[in-house]
Amino acid sequence: MKVTSDFLVIGSGIAGLSFALRAAAHGKVALVTKREITESATNYAQGGIATVFSQEDTFAAHIEDTLVAGAGICHEDVVRLVVEEGPQVIRNLIDWGVKFTTSGDSYDLTREGGHSQRRILHADDVTGREIERALVQAVQENPNIQVYEHHIAVDLITEAKVTRKRIKPNRCLGAHVLDIASGRVKTFTSKITLLATGGAGKVYLYTCNPDVATGDGVAMAYRAGATIGNMEFMQFHPTTLYHPHAKSFLISEAVRGEGAILRRRDGTAFMEKYHKLKDLAPRDIVARAIDNEMKTHGDDCVFLDITHKEPEYVRNRFPNIYQTCLGYGLDMTKDPLPVVPAAHYLCGGVAVDQNGETDLQHLYAIGEVAFTGLHGANRLASNSLLEAAVYAGRAYEHAVAQLAANSFDFPEIPEWDAGTATNSDEMVVVSQNWDEVRRFMWNYVGIVRSDKRLERARHRIRLIQEEIEDYYWDFIITSDLIELRNIATVAELIVLCAQQRKESRGLHYNIDYPERDDAHWKKDTFVKKQF
């Protein structure tokens, strides 16, 4: 089965939905999402979206905060354009029906770690859910957008792959996509293909990401020949609820922004030892501090304490967090919350230009899947939704210009051929490899790394990839097998980039190179598949 469109959008978070809504004015849009349309990292974002929206704030201050958090390797031109275009994309979201929390006649702005001003717009403590609600409603009401739920992309289709020729520059023609319900692989052809598949937290054993965050877009783009950058910079959120029945529930950065204090089990506050901003230090510093405190004192967790604030204020400011924790027997107005770090946000990804285009023609990547240069070695809190919204607009404008300037003659694209593949009765192989990848990534390529740990991880991933490739071609593919293949690819890319960087910077901390080395490593790392 073939599906043809002007725009193929893979992913249904703020990046994909924003692009689809604008692109629909210029052509037919096919939007592919591997679960329900609302199941995305955006939907789980609690804190908010950062932008300059008050008289007391300035673009210069937001730019400086971003550069400081990024530990010296943010692309300053990208930081400037994202910050300066921020207020307009907020207005676009409001026009699409997003309802941010107000205080009197103005929007209620909060502050998070690393920010010098209150500049975070939020919808209580479920900002992502409100953004997703408004954008999904707008998409579902648009007749030019066809949504394909429970469809997972298998691989990108490129001209070089179809023609079996070395073509430079290569271009993207669409993607093969598995209909999970029927088990059929469909061929989606499109003039413009947009990756908005989100992050890769599921590469790690402990993550606050949703189950869909398996790095699909990064893996597919790499296999297709796109350049991948800065994969060593995986951000670990410092405060994920530590509870046997809580599935990695994130306690928002905004809780510390409103005055919460990190304490050891004995009640001792410890962040002043690590940074002058104490509990408002950037996330990489807070995550390493917690990791060090836990290892030093042999504790399973630390505690986030906001009990000194008025109970009514806490309940009103964080209604979702309060109610969720209450369900686990924890009253955050009375009890410090047990927390641990968990894999949260990928600062690297598919390398793109300022229009969101990759080095494969007509393939764009925006949101967490992309490496734009904004985040550097550590993302500033609440800059991610902002980046996704800004780049959705820039990619849209560039893609529409591409449509007008190109004829888009397509070669003959064959349907998916399963060959002699059969149904597997050994899915234990998939689950075993899945668990092994996530476990050694946590132990060897986590918050603190070493050369020896990285080499062990690289050796293991190569053996597992051989097993996956044998399994992949022998049996009919499933969504579980696709995701396993992708997390293994992404794990390798993280290791390869981490082995390149012979220093410690931002989210990458290697005990063999504990100092930052601006003389040699004030630059990005890149990986590209050789054909």
C-alpha positions as CSV (number, residue, x, y, z in Angstrom):
1,M,0.0,0.0,0.0
2,K,1.3,3.5,-0.9
3,V,0.4,6.8,0.7
4,T,1.4,9.9,-1.1
5,S,1.5,13.4,0.4
6,D,3.2,16.8,0.0
7,F,4.4,16.6,3.6
8,L,5.1,13.6,5.7
9,V,5.4,14.4,9.4
10,I,6.7,11.6,11.7
11,G,5.8,12.4,15.4
12,S,3.0,14.2,17.2
13,G,4.5,16.4,19.8
14,I,4.7,20.2,19.7
15,A,7.2,20.1,16.8
16,G,5.3,17.8,14.5
17,L,1.8,19.2,15.2
18,S,3.0,22.9,14.9
19,F,4.6,22.1,11.5
20,A,1.6,20.1,10.3
21,L,-0.8,22.9,11.1
22,R,1.1,25.4,9.1
23,A,2.0,23.1,6.2
24,A,-1.6,22.1,5.8
25,A,-2.2,25.5,4.2
26,H,0.1,24.5,1.3
27,G,-0.7,20.9,0.7
28,K,-1.7,17.4,1.9
29,V,-0.1,16.3,5.2
30,A,0.3,12.7,6.4
31,L,1.1,12.6,10.1
32,V,2.4,9.3,11.4
33,T,2.5,8.6,15.2
34,K,3.4,5.2,16.7
35,R,0.8,5.4,19.6
36,E,-2.2,7.6,20.0
37,I,-1.7,11.1,18.7
38,T,-1.4,12.5,22.2
39,E,1.3,10.2,23.3
40,S,4.4,12.3,23.1
41,A,7.1,13.9,25.4
42,T,5.3,17.2,25.0
43,N,2.2,15.7,26.7
44,Y,4.3,15.0,29.8
45,A,6.1,18.3,30.0
46,Q,5.3,19.9,33.4
47,G,7.3,23.0,33.8
48,G,6.6,25.3,30.9
49,I,8.0,27.2,27.9
50,A,10.7,29.9,28.3
51,T,10.5,33.2,26.5
52,V,11.0,36.9,27.2
53,F,7.4,38.1,28.1
54,S,7.9,40.7,30.8
55,Q,9.2,44.3,30.9
56,E,11.8,43.2,33.5
57,D,13.3,40.6,31.2
58,T,15.5,41.1,28.1
59,F,16.6,39.0,25.1
60,A,20.2,39.6,26.2
61,A,19.5,38.0,29.6
62,H,17.8,34.9,28.1
63,I,20.6,34.5,25.6
64,E,23.3,34.8,28.4
65,D,21.5,32.3,30.6
66,T,21.3,29.8,27.7
67,L,25.0,30.3,26.8
68,V,26.0,29.8,30.5
69,A,24.0,26.6,30.8
70,G,25.4,25.3,27.5
71,A,28.9,25.3,28.9
72,G,30.6,27.1,26.1
73,I,29.5,25.3,23.0
74,C,26.1,26.7,22.2
75,H,25.9,28.2,18.7
76,E,25.3,31.8,19.7
77,D,23.6,32.7,16.4
78,V,21.1,29.9,16.9
79,V,20.6,31.0,20.5
80,R,19.9,34.5,19.4
81,L,17.4,33.6,16.7
82,V,15.5,31.2,19.0
83,V,15.3,33.7,21.8
84,E,14.3,36.6,19.6
85,E,11.6,34.6,17.7
86,G,10.2,33.2,21.0
87,P,7.5,35.8,21.8
88,Q,5.9,35.3,18.4
89,V,5.7,31.5,18.6
90,I,4.0,32.0,22.0
91,R,1.4,34.2,20.4
92,N,0.9,31.5,17.7
93,L,0.3,28.9,20.4
94,I,-2.2,31.2,22.1
95,D,-3.9,31.7,18.7
96,W,-4.2,27.9,18.3
97,G,-6.0,27.8,21.7
98,V,-3.3,27.1,24.3
99,K,-4.4,28.6,27.6
100,F,-1.5,29.5,29.8
101,T,-2.0,30.3,33.5
102,T,-2.6,34.0,34.2
103,S,-2.2,36.1,37.3
104,G,-4.6,39.1,37.2
105,D,-4.4,40.7,33.8
106,S,-1.1,39.1,32.7
107,Y,0.5,35.7,32.3
108,D,1.9,34.1,35.4
109,L,5.7,33.7,34.8
110,T,7.8,31.4,36.9
111,R,11.5,30.8,37.2
112,E,13.5,27.6,36.9
113,G,17.1,26.5,37.4
114,G,19.6,28.5,35.4
115,H,17.3,31.4,34.6
116,S,18.1,34.8,35.9
117,Q,14.5,36.1,35.5
118,R,10.9,34.8,35.7
119,R,10.2,33.9,32.1
120,I,8.5,30.5,32.1
121,L,4.9,30.5,30.8
122,H,3.0,27.5,32.1
123,A,-0.4,26.0,32.4
124,D,-0.4,25.0,36.1
125,D,2.1,22.1,36.2
126,V,0.7,20.3,33.1
127,T,1.9,22.8,30.4
128,G,2.7,20.1,27.9
129,R,-0.7,18.5,28.3
130,E,-2.4,21.8,27.6
131,I,-0.2,22.5,24.5
132,E,-0.9,19.0,23.2
133,R,-4.6,19.4,23.8
134,A,-4.9,22.6,21.8
135,L,-2.7,21.5,18.9
136,V,-4.3,18.0,18.6
137,Q,-7.7,19.6,18.4
138,A,-6.6,22.0,15.7
139,V,-5.0,19.1,13.7
140,Q,-8.1,16.9,14.0
141,E,-10.2,19.7,12.7
142,N,-8.0,20.4,9.7
143,P,-9.2,18.5,6.5
144,N,-5.7,18.7,4.9
145,I,-4.1,16.6,7.7
146,Q,-4.5,12.8,7.7
147,V,-3.4,11.2,11.0
148,Y,-2.1,7.6,11.1
149,E,-2.1,6.5,14.7
150,H,-0.3,3.2,15.7
151,H,2.0,3.5,12.8
152,I,5.8,3.3,13.4
153,A,8.4,4.3,10.8
154,V,10.8,1.6,9.9
155,D,13.3,3.4,7.7
156,L,13.6,6.5,5.6
157,I,13.4,6.0,1.8
158,T,16.3,7.8,0.0
159,E,17.0,8.2,-3.7
160,A,20.4,6.5,-3.3
161,K,18.7,3.5,-1.7
162,V,16.0,3.2,-4.3
163,T,18.3,3.6,-7.3
164,R,21.2,1.8,-5.8
165,K,23.5,4.5,-7.0
166,R,25.9,6.9,-5.2
167,I,24.0,10.1,-5.4
168,K,25.3,13.4,-4.0
169,P,23.5,15.2,-2.6
170,N,21.2,12.4,-1.6
171,R,17.5,13.2,-1.0
172,C,14.7,11.8,1.1
173,L,11.6,10.5,-0.6
174,G,9.5,9.4,2.4
175,A,9.5,6.4,4.7
176,H,8.5,2.8,5.1
177,V,6.0,2.6,7.9
178,L,4.6,-0.4,9.9
179,D,0.9,-0.4,10.5
180,I,1.1,-2.0,14.0
181,A,-2.5,-3.3,14.0
182,S,-2.3,-5.1,10.7
183,G,1.4,-5.9,10.6
184,R,1.7,-4.5,7.1
185,V,4.5,-2.2,6.0
186,K,3.2,0.8,4.0
187,T,5.2,3.0,1.7
188,F,4.7,6.7,2.5
189,T,6.1,8.9,-0.3
190,S,6.4,12.6,0.2
191,K,8.0,15.7,-1.3
192,I,9.0,16.9,2.2
193,T,9.7,14.6,5.2
194,L,9.9,15.9,8.7
195,L,11.3,14.0,11.7
196,A,9.7,15.1,14.9
197,T,10.1,11.8,16.8
198,G,11.4,13.2,20.1
199,G,14.1,11.9,22.3
200,A,15.8,8.7,23.4
201,G,15.4,8.4,27.2
202,K,14.4,4.7,26.8
203,V,18.0,3.9,25.9
204,Y,18.7,4.1,29.6
205,L,17.4,1.9,32.4
206,Y,15.9,4.8,34.4
207,T,14.1,7.6,32.5
208,C,11.3,10.0,33.0
209,N,10.5,9.8,29.3
210,P,7.4,8.1,27.9
211,D,7.7,4.7,26.4
212,V,7.8,6.1,22.9
213,A,11.2,7.8,23.4
214,T,13.3,5.2,21.7
215,G,15.4,7.5,19.4
216,D,13.6,6.4,16.3
217,G,14.3,9.5,14.2
218,V,18.0,9.7,15.1
219,A,18.5,6.0,14.3
220,M,16.6,6.2,10.9
221,A,18.4,9.4,9.9
222,Y,21.8,7.9,10.7
223,R,21.0,4.7,8.7
224,A,20.0,6.9,5.8
225,G,23.3,8.8,5.8
226,A,22.5,12.0,7.7
227,T,25.0,13.6,10.1
228,I,24.5,13.1,13.8
229,G,26.0,15.4,16.4
230,N,26.7,15.8,20.2
231,M,25.1,12.5,21.2
232,E,27.2,12.4,24.4
233,F,25.1,15.1,25.9
234,M,22.2,13.2,27.5
235,Q,20.5,15.3,30.2
236,F,19.6,13.5,33.4
237,H,16.7,15.2,35.1
238,P,17.8,15.6,38.8
239,T,14.4,15.0,40.4
240,T,12.4,11.9,39.4
241,L,10.1,10.5,42.1
242,Y,11.7,7.5,43.8
243,H,8.9,5.1,44.6
244,P,8.4,1.4,43.8
245,H,5.0,2.0,42.2
246,A,5.8,5.3,40.4
247,K,6.9,4.8,36.8
248,S,9.6,7.5,36.6
249,F,7.3,10.3,37.6
250,L,9.1,13.6,37.0
251,I,9.1,16.3,39.7
252,S,9.3,19.5,37.7
253,E,12.3,21.9,37.8
254,A,9.7,24.5,38.7
255,V,9.4,23.0,42.2
256,R,13.0,24.1,42.9
257,G,12.3,27.3,41.0
258,E,9.6,28.1,43.7
259,G,12.0,27.4,46.6
260,A,12.3,23.7,47.2
261,I,15.6,22.5,48.8
262,L,17.5,19.3,48.1
263,R,18.5,17.5,51.3
264,R,20.2,14.3,52.4
265,R,18.3,11.7,54.4
266,D,19.4,13.4,57.6
267,G,18.0,16.7,56.5
268,T,21.2,18.4,55.5
269,A,21.0,20.8,52.5
270,F,23.9,20.1,50.2
271,M,23.7,22.1,47.0
272,E,25.6,25.1,48.4
273,K,28.7,22.8,48.2
274,Y,28.4,22.4,44.5
275,H,27.2,25.8,43.0
276,K,26.7,29.4,44.0
277,L,23.0,29.1,42.8
278,K,22.6,26.2,45.1
279,D,19.2,24.5,44.3
280,L,18.8,26.7,41.2
281,A,22.0,25.5,39.6
282,P,21.8,24.1,36.0
283,R,20.6,20.5,35.7
284,D,23.9,18.8,34.9
285,I,25.4,20.2,38.1
286,V,22.4,19.2,40.2
287,A,22.2,15.7,38.8
288,R,25.9,15.1,39.4
289,A,25.6,16.5,42.9
290,I,22.8,14.1,43.7
291,D,24.6,11.2,42.2
292,N,27.7,12.0,44.3
293,E,25.7,12.5,47.5
294,M,24.0,9.1,47.0
295,K,27.2,7.3,46.3
296,T,29.1,9.0,49.1
297,H,26.5,8.3,51.8
298,G,25.2,5.0,50.4
299,D,21.7,6.3,50.0
300,D,19.1,5.2,47.4
301,C,17.8,8.7,47.0
302,V,17.8,12.3,48.2
303,F,14.9,14.5,49.3
304,L,13.2,17.5,47.7
305,D,11.7,19.7,50.4
306,I,9.1,22.4,49.9
307,T,7.4,21.9,53.2
308,H,8.4,25.4,54.3
309,K,6.0,26.9,51.8
310,E,2.4,27.5,52.6
311,P,0.4,24.3,51.9
312,E,-2.3,26.1,49.9
313,Y,0.3,27.8,47.7
314,V,2.0,24.4,46.9
315,R,-1.4,22.7,46.2
316,N,-2.5,25.5,43.9
317,R,0.9,25.9,42.1
318,F,1.5,22.2,41.6
319,P,-1.9,20.5,41.5
320,N,-0.9,17.6,39.3
321,I,2.4,16.8,41.1
322,Y,0.6,17.2,44.5
323,Q,-2.3,14.8,43.6
324,T,0.0,12.3,41.9
325,C,2.4,12.1,44.9
326,L,-0.6,12.0,47.3
327,G,-1.7,8.8,45.4
328,Y,1.6,7.3,46.4
329,G,1.1,8.3,50.1
330,L,3.3,11.4,49.9
331,D,2.0,14.8,50.9
332,M,4.5,17.3,49.5
333,T,3.1,20.0,51.8
334,K,4.3,17.9,54.8
335,D,6.8,15.3,53.4
336,P,10.0,15.9,51.6
337,L,9.8,13.9,48.3
338,P,12.3,11.1,47.6
339,V,14.0,11.8,44.3
340,V,16.7,10.4,42.0
341,P,18.2,11.5,38.6
342,A,16.8,9.8,35.4
343,A,17.6,10.2,31.7
344,H,15.5,13.1,30.5
345,Y,16.6,15.0,27.4
346,L,18.9,14.4,24.4
347,C,20.8,17.6,23.6
348,G,22.3,16.1,20.5
349,G,20.6,14.5,17.5
350,V,20.3,14.9,13.8
351,A,22.4,17.8,12.7
352,V,20.3,20.5,11.0
353,D,20.8,24.1,9.7
354,Q,18.9,27.1,10.9
355,N,15.9,26.0,8.8
356,G,15.8,22.6,10.4
357,E,17.0,20.8,7.2
358,T,19.4,17.9,7.4
359,D,22.2,17.2,5.0
360,L,19.8,14.8,3.2
361,Q,17.8,17.1,0.8
362,H,14.1,17.5,1.7
363,L,14.5,15.8,5.1
364,Y,13.9,18.1,8.1
365,A,14.3,17.4,11.8
366,I,12.9,19.5,14.6
367,G,12.4,19.2,18.3
368,E,14.4,16.9,20.5
369,V,15.4,14.6,17.6
370,A,17.4,17.5,16.2
371,F,20.8,19.0,17.0
372,T,20.4,22.7,16.3
373,G,23.2,24.1,18.4
374,L,20.9,25.8,20.8
375,H,21.5,23.6,23.9
376,G,25.3,23.2,23.7
377,A,26.5,20.8,26.4
378,N,23.4,21.2,28.7
379,R,19.9,22.4,27.9
380,L,18.5,25.3,29.9
381,A,15.2,24.4,31.5
382,S,12.1,25.0,29.4
383,N,14.1,26.0,26.3
384,S,13.0,22.7,24.6
385,L,9.4,23.5,23.8
386,L,10.5,26.9,22.7
387,E,13.1,25.5,20.3
388,A,10.6,23.0,18.9
389,A,8.0,25.8,18.2
390,V,10.5,28.2,16.7
391,Y,12.0,25.5,14.4
392,A,8.6,24.3,13.3
393,G,8.0,27.7,11.9
394,R,11.4,28.0,10.2
395,A,11.2,24.5,8.7
396,Y,7.7,25.2,7.4
397,E,8.8,28.4,5.6
398,H,11.9,26.7,4.1
399,A,9.9,23.6,3.1
400,V,7.2,25.7,1.3
401,A,9.9,27.5,-0.6
402,Q,11.4,24.1,-1.6
403,L,8.0,23.0,-2.9
404,A,7.8,26.1,-5.1
405,A,11.3,25.8,-6.4
406,N,11.5,22.1,-7.2
407,S,9.7,19.7,-9.6
408,F,10.0,16.6,-7.3
409,D,10.3,13.9,-10.0
410,F,10.3,10.6,-8.1
411,P,12.0,7.4,-9.2
412,E,9.9,4.2,-9.0
413,I,9.7,3.3,-5.3
414,P,9.1,-0.4,-4.6
415,E,6.8,-1.7,-2.0
416,W,8.3,-3.3,1.2
417,D,9.5,-6.8,0.6
418,A,9.5,-9.1,3.6
419,G,11.2,-11.8,1.6
420,T,11.2,-15.2,3.4
421,A,10.8,-13.7,6.9
422,T,8.6,-15.7,9.3
423,N,6.8,-14.9,12.5
424,S,9.0,-15.2,15.6
425,D,8.3,-17.4,18.5
426,E,11.4,-16.2,20.4
427,M,10.5,-12.7,21.5
428,V,12.5,-13.4,24.6
429,V,15.5,-12.5,22.5
430,V,14.1,-9.0,21.9
431,S,13.3,-8.4,25.6
432,Q,16.7,-9.7,26.7
433,N,18.7,-7.5,24.4
434,W,16.4,-4.5,25.2
435,D,17.1,-4.9,28.9
436,E,20.8,-5.4,28.4
437,V,21.3,-2.3,26.3
438,R,19.4,-0.1,28.8
439,R,21.3,-1.6,31.8
440,F,24.9,-1.2,30.5
441,M,24.1,2.3,29.2
442,W,23.0,3.3,32.7
443,N,26.0,1.7,34.3
444,Y,28.7,2.6,31.8
445,V,27.5,5.6,29.9
446,G,25.4,7.4,32.6
447,I,25.9,10.5,34.6
448,V,29.6,9.6,35.3
449,R,31.8,7.9,32.7
450,S,35.3,6.6,32.1
451,D,37.3,5.4,29.1
452,K,37.1,1.8,30.3
453,R,33.4,1.9,30.8
454,L,32.8,3.5,27.4
455,E,35.0,0.8,25.7
456,R,33.1,-2.0,27.5
457,A,29.8,-0.4,26.3
458,R,31.0,-0.2,22.7
459,H,32.1,-3.8,22.8
460,R,28.7,-5.0,24.1
461,I,26.7,-2.9,21.7
462,R,28.5,-4.3,18.7
463,L,27.8,-7.9,19.8
464,I,24.1,-7.1,20.4
465,Q,23.8,-5.3,17.1
466,E,25.0,-8.4,15.3
467,E,22.3,-10.4,17.1
468,I,19.7,-7.8,16.3
469,E,20.6,-7.7,12.6
470,D,20.4,-11.5,12.3
471,Y,17.0,-11.5,14.0
472,Y,15.8,-8.5,12.1
473,W,16.1,-10.1,8.7
474,D,15.0,-13.6,9.7
475,F,11.6,-12.6,11.2
476,I,8.7,-10.5,10.3
477,I,9.3,-7.1,11.9
478,T,7.2,-5.9,14.9
479,S,7.2,-2.5,16.7
480,D,9.2,-4.0,19.5
481,L,11.9,-5.2,17.1
482,I,12.0,-1.8,15.4
483,E,12.4,0.0,18.7
484,L,15.1,-2.4,19.9
485,R,17.1,-1.9,16.6
486,N,16.7,1.9,17.2
487,I,17.8,2.0,20.8
488,A,20.9,-0.1,19.9
489,T,21.8,2.3,17.1
490,V,21.3,5.3,19.4
491,A,23.3,3.7,22.2
492,E,26.2,3.2,19.8
493,L,26.0,6.8,18.7
494,I,26.1,8.1,22.3
495,V,29.2,5.9,23.0
496,L,31.0,7.0,19.8
497,C,30.5,10.7,20.5
498,A,31.4,10.2,24.2
499,Q,34.6,8.5,23.2
500,Q,35.5,11.4,20.9
501,R,35.3,14.0,23.7
502,K,38.5,13.9,25.8
503,E,37.3,16.3,28.5
504,S,34.4,16.9,30.9
505,R,31.8,19.5,29.8
506,G,28.2,20.0,30.8
507,L,26.3,16.7,30.7
508,H,29.4,14.7,29.7
509,Y,31.6,13.9,32.7
510,N,34.5,11.5,32.2
511,I,36.6,10.7,35.3
512,D,39.7,10.2,33.1
513,Y,39.4,13.8,31.9
514,P,37.7,15.7,34.7
515,E,38.5,19.2,33.5
516,R,37.0,21.3,30.7
517,D,39.4,21.7,27.8
518,D,38.5,24.8,25.8
519,A,41.8,24.7,23.9
520,H,40.9,21.5,22.1
521,W,37.2,20.7,22.8
522,K,35.2,23.9,22.5
523,K,33.4,22.3,19.6
524,D,30.8,19.7,18.6
525,T,31.3,16.0,17.9
526,F,29.8,14.4,14.8
527,V,29.2,10.8,13.5
528,K,28.2,9.9,10.0
529,K,27.5,6.4,8.5
530,Q,30.0,5.3,5.9
531,F,28.5,3.5,2.9
